[in-house]
Structure formats: C-alpha cells, structure tokens
Amino acid sequence: MSTMPFGKVFPIASTLSSVKCQQSKPHPPVVCCYKNITAFIKLRSDLDNGNNSFQYKLLGVGAESLFVIDERTGDIYAVQKLDREERSLYTLRAQVIDTTTGRAVEPESEFVIRVSDINDNEPKFLDEPYEAIVPEMSPEGKIRISSKMDRELQDEYWVIIQAKDMIGLPGALSGTTSVLIKLSDVNDNKPIFKDSLYRLTVSESAPVGTSIGKIMAYDRDIGENAEMDYSIEDDSRTFDVITNNETQEGIIILKKKVNFEDQNHYRIKAKVKNPQVDAHLREYHTEASTTVIKIQVEDVDEPPVFLLPYYIFEIFEECPHGSSVGTVSATDPDQRKSPIGYSITRSEVFSVDDNGTIFTTNPLDRETSAWYNLSVTATEKYNIAQISSVPVYVQVLNINDHAPEFSEYYETYVCENAVSGQVIQTISAVDRDESIEHHHFYFNLSMEENNSSFAIIDNQDNTAVILTNRTGFSLQEEPVFYIAILIADNGIPSLTSTNTLTVHVCDCGDADSTQTCSHKDFMLSMGFKAEVITAILICIMIIFGFIFLNLGLKQRRKQTLFPEKSEEFRENIFRYDDEGGGEADTEAFDIAQLRGSAVMRGRKPRRPARAEMRSLYRQSLQVGPDSAVFRKFILEKLEEADTDPCAPPFDSLQTYAFEGTGSSAASLSSLDSAVSDHDENYDYLNELGPRFKRLAYMFGSAMQSKN
C-alpha cells in the first residue's frame, strides 16, 4: 500500500495558494492551516484507483468536532474557526480501509496540523480606567499640553487614546481607551470681599472680647490655597478681627469698651489675603482686597459713675455728732442725667445725705478703731435698678484724750532699816494716744502729797526712780505708805494723771534686802495655793467615793429586783375550782407573801358593799383591764428602768407580769374577809334581781347565824 504524499504543499484555498507549509521533520507530517479560515486538506492513498472501494477515517483530538474527513475522497475540512491563541497544534491520525474486505489497506498514519497566526486581535489597554493630574497653568511641554489651562474655568478633561499594531501596515488593528485628566489647583487667585461695605452695631455695655459681627471674602482657589487672613488696615485700638479657620470668616471683636456719650459711631477698614503664596505666583496677589466697616454704638441705661475710684477722708476723734467727714460725687453718664441718691450700707457710725456728704452719727475713738472701711452706694432716681458703689476709707486722727499711766502694777517694799536716798522702785508710763513724735513723760510728786518720806527723780527717758527721803521705818507704826505721783505727756494740750504707788514696810532682817519680803509674800501665796489645792483634791475624792457607793447600791438593787431569775420560789400558788373555805383556809396561800410585792400600791378604802355592787352592775358591760392602774404600773417600772445606773446603754425590752387589781366588786374570797366590815348589811342583794337571789340568801343566812 502506498503512503500519502506527506510534505507536499496543500492548497488551502484559492486565495491562499501562495502560502506554503514546510515540514520540519519527515515524521509526523505537518499541515499548516490559517486560523479563522475553513481549512481544506486532501489525503489520498497511492493504492486508491478511484473505484470508491477505499474508506478514509480520521482519528485523534479534534476529529469529528473540529475536523471532519470525506470517507470517499479523503478531503479534510475544518468545521469551526481555528484560534491560534487558544491552541496552535493538533495531532491527528488517518487510516484507509478496504470496504470490500473491511481491512486496513495501510498502517495508521499520524500527522500534525499547525495553526498559523494572523492579525486578528486588536491592541487592548490593561489598567483601565486611566486618570492623570496636571497642575493648572503648567508651561507647555511638561506633560504635553496645547496651552495654559485654568482650573477655575474647567477642572477636568477626557482624552481618547488610540493604539495600533503592525506599525501602520495594511490589515493593522487598533484599540482605544479614555483618560481623565484633572487639573490640580495652584494659588493663582487672591481672595476678594463679597461686599464693599458692612454695617455693624455694638452696645456700649458690651464687655471686651464681644463678637459684634462677621465679614466674608471669596477665593476661587480651593484647599489651603483658599485659606484667608483678615486684618484691620488702620490699626484700630477699639476693634480687632480674627479669622475662623473652619469657615474662613472674619470675626470683628471688641478690643476696648466703647461709650456712646464719647463716640457713637466708628469707621474702620479691613483687608484680606492668603497667608501662603509661592514666589512665582505673587504676581496674582500684588494688591489685597479691602472693605469698609461702619459700626454704630447703641446707647444703654448705665449706672452712675463716681468721679474717683475710691475716697480717703480724715477726721479727728471726739468730733461732735453730725460732723462732716467728706463728700463723694457720682453722675449719670447717660444723656438724660438722672438725679443721684446716696446711701451707706451697714454702718452705725456714719451716714450720707443726698448731696453725697458723709456725716458722723456717733463719737469716734481712735483707740477703738483707727480706720473705717465704708461702701457708699449711688442710685439713679429715675431708675432705681441702676446702682453703683465706691469704697470710702475714713481715718480717725488722734487727739490727746488719754492721760499717761503706770505701765504695770508695782509691788514696792522698803526695809525698816533703810537709809535716806535708797532707791526702792523704778517706774515707767504708757499712753494709749498716738503721738506724731515719740512719747515723752514727766514724773513728779503730787502737790497734795504731804509725805516727805519719799522722793522722786525723773530720769528724762520716760522712767523715774523712787527713793527714801529719811532713815528708818517702823512696820508696827506705819506698815504701808501711799505715794501720789503725777505723770504728764508731751501732747497738745498736755494731759496729766495721778497714779498711786503703794509701798510696804518690810522686816528685812540681817539681809537688808527687800527680796526677802517679796519671797515671804510669794511663799505665803504658795502656801495659800497649796491649801486650796489640797481642799479641792479632798472634795474630788469625796465626790468620787459617793458616786462609786451609789453605783454599788444600784447594782445590788438590780440584782435583787427580780429574785426569780437567781433563786427558786419557796411558796407556790395553786389553782383550783372549789369555792374558798373561809378565813381559816391559809394552807395553800401565804397572805403576807401576797401582800408584800416589790412595789406595794396603797389599798383603797373599801366602799360600802351596796355602792360597789351597783357600780359593778353599771360596769358589767365594760371589758378590758383597768387602764389607769395599768398605766400607773408601767410608769413606775419605766421610772425604775430610767433611774437604774446599771441599765445597758441601748434600748432594751422589759417584761413584767401584772395580774391587775381585780374586778370593781373586789375579791369575793375569804382571804380578804379579815379586813371586811363585820356589820355589813347584804339585803341590797335582793334588789339586784333573781340572779343574785341565791347570793342574797347565802349572805343573809350567814349574817343571821353570826348574829
């Protein structure tokens, strides 16, 4: 069997007759096909004589799906377009079978179909979308631009980009994409005020720092290029402007308080600029934008204003009532000029009239108070709500109204054997008055002093010495001397006082010194003090002993208050239903024990039996205990608990057993018959009805038998 002429040129189509495929190797044969073209390949066996007895079969990947073969002629067709970018090689097998015998004429042959590339894919942009940023006003030739572009006119541009393959040769394909070009902002615009004139108002009562209005400028730039800086052009001392960095507004604030009466309107000029401008852009910011601001001051009703921030007055002490101290003055700053009234708060020494003159209402004493701090209030009479105050300081000037006196109390002694001219005491003086110069005192014996036993010498230094003027003194004859000493000051006018110095005569013994006398007095006083201290200690001991004794008695009383808690009863009370056996029935009861309770209540005198029974009959419908007796019992126990010194220092519960006082008719038992009246008449029982008939018979029979 002959083989197929592999390696030959197979015409694919009439338009492709000049295209050839070459076999790189003898086996397997290669057939070249163009993609996207319905391929035509002819296979033919050398043994095929054209009698249609051979059958051609095609095997392999792509057979019957991409490629089909004409079983009679061996022509191979591509039933689908081939795409080299998807698969470039196909390996197939061909076989020829004799239809008469059903056997293969030749061995199975393998061949390769290679798909050749053609320009069937246009260029594609991989990273879409595209965006580029170019600063506005960029010079030509940076990124290539045709002319300077202004972002404020148009900030975005769409550009179509086309890409072609095969470098413009025939059959070339192209692809396009869109590029968004954004213009970034540069500071090429200065801020400009929206309005050339602003009108604002401010109250004259507004404090410093008050915001009175806003101004606004517009900048076509954006971001940090649109930041603004406001300022006052004429450097005003009354107003200022600050920039709000968030809103880029200018806020006009009050820098100094305004007064309607002084100036009621202002005219200022403000300017605005960008704080940061690059050097190559300063040509756009040569002249800053300005605006005019007119500010009107509003008048308000202001409180009175004193002429001075404070007042200081002086007045001499001991001035008479109603003396003038000084005058304060306040005015209404408003145009209507309201009259002013004055008052002083919390002062009992001064008052003020409607003219602002301050007067004294009580005498002044510099030694008591040298300064007074007052507060004078001014009130508008047209509007009493408008008030103001001013501090007033009043200094009380000194006059010489206090005479000098001894600086201390002197204990002076003179020995019996003292000689003439002996110094026994040095004295000094004080003066409560204030002196412009230093105090100077003069000492001398009173003209009324007839005692020539002592003399005085002024040391001219505000001290003087007392010395004896004779020899020898007698403790028995004259134990004490009283010396009247005159002390004068240097005030104007000079004041003099008489001070008495007491001199005690002392038995100095051999020591010949008055210290012995002072020591004796000291020991005497110490002895007296010791006796007093001893007496006080004894009294304290007695008081504590009495307290301890009282506490011991209270404790002992508390222990015996409830004997049932510590010991057993020696007598019992038995309950039975039988009627009492009479006065002799005392085996089960100790009468003394029943009557000897801890708290004995006085026995009420027994009323006649008729009255008791009638009362019982009237109260037969009443129930409950005797509230008065019960209350008395509780009060007694409460008093005992309150006065008990051994009671615990907290609330406690006291439990008592109280049987009451019995019925209103008293006891019917024979236990109390010993104290009953022997001559009692029970005939009244017959009047109480049939229920008491049996009782009347019993008591009546008993009385008859007794009689």
Disulfide bonds with the S-S distance in Angstrom:
Cys21-Cys32 2.06
Cys415-Cys508 1.80
Cys506-Cys517 1.06
